[in-house]
Amino acid sequence: MDRLDAMRLFVRVVERGSFSAVAQEAGVGQSAVSKQIAVLEAHLGVQLLRRTSGA
């Protein structure tokens, strides 16, 4: 997955408000979405999303 795909995933996570919802619509695991966002954050040198347990 390239950076543009990771950016698209990021936008979808913001729109949907959920890593798991985006993972389900993309047909991948939640960890795959989270990892791609983490790689994008590392590349940019910023934290884009605050992760919580949802509880």
N, C-alpha and C positions, 0 to 999 in steps of 0.2 A: 504494500500500500504506500502510495507516495504522499507528500505533504498536502497536496490539494485534496486528496481523499480524506486525510486526517482533519483538514479544516472543515470539510463538508460534514464529517461526523460531529465535530465540535458544534457547528451551527445546529445540527439536529438535536444534540443533547440539550442545548440551550432552549430550543423551541419546545421540545417535549418535556424537559425538566427531569429526565431520567436516563441513566446509562442503560438500564435493562430494557426500557421501551425501545430505544434506538437499536440495541443489540438484536432484539426480537425482529424488528422490521428489516434489519440488514441480514438476518439469518446467520448471525455469529454469536459467540458467547459474550457475556458482559465483560469478562476480563480482556477480551480482544479489543473492545471499544475503549475500555479504561487505559489499556496499554498504548493504543494509538494516540489518545489525548495526552498521556504522559510523555510520549516521544515528542509530540508537538510542543508541549510546554518546555521540555528540555532544550529543544532547538531554539525556541524564542527566548528562553531564559526567564520566563514568568510563569506564575501559577494562574491558569485561566479559570479553573473551577475549584470551588471548595467542596471537598468530598465529605459526606456524612454517612452515618450508618442508616439514616432514614428513620431512626427511632426517636 
